[in-house]
Amino acid sequence: MTAILLFPMGIAFWILLIALIVLLVRGMRSTARTPEEPAVRLLEDRYARGEITREEFLERRALLDGTSPAAPGDASR
């Protein structure tokens, strides 16, 4: 009688364990690459080629990051 009751619980355990592993893997994969990444990369490339000034670069990167732009003399970024 006990074996009949424990068998469904064992199946439920394995289903929950597999679901947890799948969710963890999906969560890590989605955080590994953010949507802003290609935009920032393009911005860095344009700055490196001299297509935009440092001020334009800092201002646009701040917009993408959601932060305030650095002061013109600020070399910390």
C-alpha distances in whole Angstrom, upper triangle without the diagonal:
4,5,5,7,9,10,12,14,15,17,18,19,21,23,24,25,27,29,30,32,33,34,36,38,39,40,42,44,45,47,48,51,52,54,57,57,60,62,63,63,66,67,68,69,72,73,73,75,77,77,76,77,75,75,74,71,70,70,68,66,65,65,62,61,61,63,67,69,71,75,77,78,74,73,70,68
4,5,5,6,9,11,11,12,15,16,17,19,21,21,23,25,26,27,29,31,32,33,35,37,38,39,41,42,44,45,48,50,52,55,55,57,59,60,60,63,65,65,66,69,70,70,72,75,74,73,74,72,73,71,68,67,68,66,63,63,62,59,58,58,60,64,66,68,71,74,75,71,70,67,65
4,5,5,6,9,10,10,12,14,15,17,18,20,21,23,24,26,27,29,30,32,33,35,36,38,39,41,42,44,46,48,50,53,53,55,58,58,59,61,63,63,64,67,68,68,71,73,72,72,73,71,71,70,67,66,66,64,62,62,61,58,57,57,60,63,66,67,71,73,74,70,69,66,64
4,6,6,8,9,11,12,13,15,17,18,19,21,22,24,25,27,28,30,31,33,34,36,38,39,40,42,44,46,48,50,53,53,55,57,58,58,61,63,63,64,67,68,68,70,73,72,71,73,71,71,69,67,66,66,64,61,61,60,58,56,57,59,63,65,67,71,73,74,70,69,66,64
4,6,6,7,9,11,12,13,15,17,18,19,21,22,23,25,27,28,30,32,33,34,36,37,39,40,42,44,46,48,51,51,53,55,56,57,59,61,61,63,65,66,67,69,71,70,69,71,69,69,67,65,64,64,62,59,59,58,55,54,54,57,60,63,64,68,71,71,68,67,64,62
4,6,5,6,9,10,10,13,14,15,16,19,20,21,23,25,26,27,29,30,32,33,35,36,38,39,42,44,46,49,49,51,53,54,54,57,59,59,60,63,64,64,66,69,68,67,68,66,67,65,62,62,62,60,57,57,56,53,52,52,55,58,61,62,66,68,69,65,64,61,59
4,5,5,6,9,10,11,13,14,16,17,19,20,22,23,25,26,28,29,31,32,34,35,37,38,41,42,44,48,48,49,52,53,53,55,57,58,59,62,63,63,65,67,67,66,67,66,66,64,62,61,61,59,56,56,56,53,51,52,54,58,60,62,66,68,69,65,64,61,59
4,5,5,6,9,10,11,12,14,15,16,18,20,21,22,24,26,27,28,30,32,33,35,36,39,40,42,45,45,47,50,51,51,53,55,56,57,59,61,61,63,65,64,64,65,64,64,62,59,59,59,56,54,54,53,50,49,49,52,56,58,60,63,66,67,63,62,59,57
4,5,5,6,9,10,10,12,14,15,16,18,20,21,22,24,26,27,29,30,32,33,35,37,39,41,44,44,46,48,49,50,52,54,54,56,58,59,60,62,64,63,62,64,62,62,60,58,57,57,55,52,52,51,48,47,47,50,53,56,57,61,64,65,61,60,57,55
4,5,5,6,9,10,11,13,14,15,17,19,20,21,23,25,26,27,29,31,32,33,36,38,40,43,43,45,48,48,48,51,53,53,54,57,58,58,60,63,62,61,63,61,61,60,57,56,56,54,52,52,51,48,47,47,50,53,56,57,61,63,64,60,59,56,54
4,5,5,6,9,10,11,12,14,16,17,18,20,21,23,24,26,27,29,31,32,34,36,38,41,41,43,46,46,47,49,51,51,53,55,56,57,59,61,60,60,61,60,60,58,55,55,55,53,50,50,50,46,45,46,49,52,54,56,60,62,63,60,58,55,53
4,6,5,6,9,10,11,12,14,15,16,18,20,21,22,24,26,27,29,30,33,34,36,39,39,41,44,45,45,48,49,50,51,54,55,55,57,59,59,58,59,58,58,56,53,53,53,50,48,48,47,44,43,43,46,50,52,54,57,60,61,57,56,53,51
4,6,5,6,9,10,11,12,14,15,17,19,20,21,23,25,26,27,29,32,33,35,38,38,40,43,43,44,46,48,48,50,52,53,54,56,58,57,57,58,56,56,55,52,51,51,49,47,47,46,43,42,42,45,48,51,52,56,58,59,55,54,51,49
4,5,5,6,8,10,11,12,14,15,17,18,20,21,23,24,26,27,30,32,34,37,37,39,41,42,42,45,47,47,48,51,52,52,54,56,56,55,57,55,55,54,51,50,51,48,46,46,45,42,41,42,44,48,50,52,55,58,58,55,54,50,48
4,5,5,6,9,10,11,12,14,16,17,18,20,21,23,25,26,28,30,32,35,35,37,39,40,41,43,45,45,47,49,50,51,53,55,54,53,55,53,54,52,49,49,49,46,44,44,43,40,39,40,43,46,49,50,54,56,57,54,53,50,47
4,6,5,6,9,10,10,12,14,15,16,18,20,21,23,24,27,28,30,33,33,36,38,39,39,42,43,44,45,48,49,49,51,53,53,52,53,51,52,50,47,47,47,44,42,42,41,38,37,38,40,44,46,48,51,54,55,51,50,47,45
4,5,5,6,9,10,11,12,14,15,17,19,20,22,23,26,27,30,33,32,35,37,37,38,41,42,42,44,46,47,48,50,52,52,51,52,50,51,49,46,46,46,44,41,41,41,38,36,37,40,43,45,47,50,53,53,50,49,45,43
4,5,5,6,9,10,11,12,14,16,17,19,20,21,24,26,28,31,31,33,35,36,36,39,41,41,42,45,46,46,48,50,50,49,51,49,50,48,45,45,45,43,40,40,40,37,35,37,39,43,45,46,50,52,53,50,48,45,43
4,5,5,6,9,10,11,12,14,15,17,19,20,22,24,26,29,29,31,33,34,35,37,39,39,41,43,44,45,47,49,48,47,49,47,48,46,43,43,43,40,38,38,37,34,33,34,37,41,42,44,48,50,51,48,47,44,41
4,5,5,6,9,10,10,12,14,16,17,18,21,23,25,28,28,30,32,33,33,36,38,38,39,42,43,43,46,48,47,46,47,46,46,44,41,41,41,39,36,36,36,33,31,32,35,38,40,42,46,48,49,45,44,41,39
4,5,5,6,9,10,11,12,14,16,17,20,22,24,27,26,29,31,31,32,34,36,36,38,40,41,41,44,46,45,45,46,44,45,43,40,40,40,38,35,36,35,32,31,32,35,38,40,41,45,47,48,45,43,40,38
4,5,5,6,9,10,11,12,15,16,18,20,22,25,25,26,29,30,30,32,34,35,36,39,40,40,42,44,44,43,45,43,44,42,39,39,39,37,34,35,34,31,30,31,34,37,39,41,45,46,48,44,43,40,37
4,6,5,6,9,10,11,12,14,16,18,20,23,23,25,27,28,29,31,33,33,35,37,38,39,41,43,42,41,43,41,41,40,37,36,37,34,32,32,31,28,27,28,31,34,36,38,42,44,45,42,41,38,35
4,5,5,6,9,10,11,12,15,17,20,22,22,24,27,27,27,30,32,32,33,36,37,37,40,42,41,40,41,40,40,39,36,35,35,33,30,31,30,27,26,27,29,33,35,36,40,42,43,40,38,35,33
4,5,5,6,9,10,11,13,16,18,21,20,22,25,25,26,28,30,30,31,34,35,35,38,40,39,39,40,39,39,38,35,34,35,32,30,30,30,27,26,27,30,34,35,36,40,42,43,40,38,35,33
4,6,5,6,9,10,12,14,16,19,19,20,23,24,24,26,28,29,30,33,34,34,36,38,38,37,39,37,38,36,33,33,33,30,28,29,28,25,24,25,28,32,33,35,39,41,42,39,37,35,32
4,5,5,6,9,11,12,15,17,17,20,22,22,23,26,27,27,29,32,32,33,35,37,37,36,37,35,36,34,31,30,31,28,26,26,26,22,21,23,25,29,31,32,36,38,39,36,35,32,29
4,6,5,6,9,11,15,17,16,19,21,21,21,24,26,26,27,30,31,31,33,35,35,34,35,34,34,33,30,29,30,28,25,25,25,22,21,23,25,28,30,31,35,37,38,34,33,30,27
4,6,5,7,10,13,15,14,16,19,19,19,22,24,24,25,28,29,29,31,34,33,33,34,33,34,32,29,29,29,27,24,25,25,21,21,23,25,29,30,31,35,37,38,35,33,31,28
4,6,6,7,10,13,12,15,17,18,18,21,22,23,24,27,28,28,31,32,32,31,32,31,32,30,27,27,27,24,22,23,22,18,18,20,22,26,27,29,33,35,36,33,32,29,26
4,5,6,10,12,11,14,16,16,17,20,21,21,23,25,26,27,29,31,30,29,31,29,29,28,25,24,25,22,20,20,20,17,15,17,20,24,25,26,30,32,33,30,29,26,23
4,7,10,12,10,13,15,15,15,18,20,19,21,24,25,25,27,29,29,28,30,28,29,27,24,24,25,22,19,21,21,17,16,19,21,24,25,26,30,32,33,30,28,25,23
4,7,9,7,9,12,12,12,15,17,17,18,21,22,22,25,27,26,25,27,26,26,25,22,22,22,20,17,19,18,15,14,17,20,23,23,25,29,30,31,28,27,25,22
4,5,6,8,10,10,12,14,15,16,18,20,21,22,24,26,25,24,25,24,24,22,19,19,20,17,14,16,15,11,11,14,16,20,21,23,26,28,29,27,26,23,20
4,5,7,8,10,11,12,14,15,17,18,20,21,23,24,23,22,24,23,23,21,18,19,19,15,14,15,14,10,11,13,16,20,20,23,26,27,30,27,26,25,21
4,6,5,6,9,10,11,12,14,15,17,18,20,21,20,19,20,19,19,17,15,15,15,12,10,12,10,7,8,11,13,16,17,19,23,24,26,23,23,21,18
4,5,5,6,9,10,11,12,14,15,16,18,20,19,18,20,19,20,18,15,15,16,13,11,13,13,9,10,13,15,18,18,20,23,24,26,23,22,21,17
4,6,5,6,9,10,10,12,14,15,16,18,17,17,19,19,20,17,15,16,17,13,12,15,14,11,13,16,18,20,20,21,25,25,27,25,24,23,19
4,5,5,6,9,10,11,12,14,15,17,15,14,17,16,17,14,12,13,13,10,9,12,11,8,10,13,15,17,17,19,22,22,25,23,22,21,17
4,5,5,6,9,10,10,12,14,15,14,13,15,14,15,13,10,11,12,9,7,10,10,7,9,12,14,16,14,16,19,20,22,20,18,18,14
4,5,5,6,9,10,10,12,14,14,14,16,15,17,15,11,13,15,12,10,14,14,11,12,16,17,19,17,19,22,22,23,21,20,19,15
4,5,5,6,9,10,11,12,11,11,14,14,16,13,11,13,14,11,10,14,14,12,14,17,18,20,18,19,22,22,24,22,21,21,17
4,5,5,6,9,10,11,10,9,11,11,12,10,7,10,11,8,7,11,11,10,12,15,16,17,15,16,19,18,20,19,18,18,14
4,5,5,6,9,10,10,10,11,10,13,11,8,10,12,10,9,13,14,12,13,17,17,18,15,16,18,18,19,18,16,16,13
4,5,5,6,9,9,10,12,12,15,13,10,13,15,13,12,16,17,15,17,20,20,21,19,19,22,20,22,21,19,20,16
4,5,5,6,5,6,9,11,13,10,9,12,14,11,12,15,16,15,17,20,20,20,18,19,20,19,21,20,19,20,17
4,5,5,6,5,7,7,10,9,6,10,12,11,11,14,15,15,16,19,19,19,16,16,17,16,17,17,15,17,14
4,5,8,8,10,10,13,12,10,13,15,14,14,17,19,18,19,22,22,22,19,18,20,18,19,19,16,18,15
4,6,8,10,12,15,13,12,15,17,16,16,19,20,20,21,24,24,24,21,21,22,20,21,22,20,21,19
4,5,7,9,12,11,10,14,15,15,15,19,20,20,21,24,23,23,19,19,20,17,19,19,18,20,18
4,7,10,12,10,10,13,14,13,15,18,18,18,20,23,23,22,19,19,20,18,20,21,20,22,19
4,7,8,6,6,10,11,10,12,15,15,16,18,20,19,18,15,16,17,15,17,18,17,19,16
4,5,5,6,9,10,11,12,14,15,17,18,20,19,17,14,14,14,11,14,15,14,17,15
4,5,5,6,8,10,10,12,14,15,16,18,16,15,11,10,11,8,11,11,11,13,11
4,5,5,6,9,10,11,12,14,15,16,14,12,9,9,9,7,10,11,11,13,12
4,6,5,6,8,10,11,12,14,15,14,13,10,11,12,10,14,14,14,16,13
4,6,5,6,8,10,11,12,14,13,13,9,10,12,11,14,13,13,14,11
4,6,5,6,9,10,10,12,10,9,6,7,9,9,11,10,10,11,8
4,6,5,6,9,10,10,9,8,5,8,10,10,13,12,14,14,11
4,5,5,6,9,10,10,10,8,11,13,14,17,16,16,16,13
4,5,5,6,8,8,9,8,10,13,14,16,14,14,14,10
4,5,5,6,5,6,5,8,11,13,15,13,14,13,10
4,6,5,6,7,8,11,14,16,19,17,18,17,14
4,6,8,10,10,13,17,18,21,19,19,18,14
4,5,9,10,12,16,18,20,17,17,15,12
4,7,9,12,16,18,20,18,19,17,14
4,6,9,12,15,17,15,16,14,12
4,7,9,12,14,12,14,13,12
4,7,9,11,10,12,11,9
4,6,8,6,8,8,7
4,6,5,8,10,10
4,6,8,11,11
4,6,9,11
4,6,7
4,6
4
